[in-house]
Amino acid sequence: MKIESVYHLKQVVSSGKFAGGGYPKFYVTADGGVLSHEAVKDCWPEVADAVDNPRQDPQWEVKAYDVNYENLELYCDHTGDRIPAAYEPDDPWQELRDQGLVSGRKSVRT
């Protein structure tokens, strides 16, 4: 969904990290980058300034937001954190990988 103004973006961010139905939101920047909800909140002064002054800093200029339904490889360009998908496969190790407690372990499907 297109972001129309700083005020509009503030409303979207203020509504929380999940869209209706509990679906995780992410944000798309002018340079084609992806930001997590947390990155937009944590870097609000940079984001608001970039949206208010288009083409000044495309890495922070949020143009749209959307829901990550199924992309298991969607990462925030600022933090490097994976943005969870609404429909995650049943993997008991995924939460531990997201927290950095284990790495590379994949569930075995039979």
Buried (B, 14 or more C-beta within 10 A) or exposed (E): EEBEEBEBBBEBBEEEBBBEEEBBBBBBBBEEBBBBBBBBEBBBEBBBBBBEEEEEBBBBBBBBBBBBEEBBEBBBBBBEEBBBBBEEEEBEBBEEBEEEEEEEEEEEEE
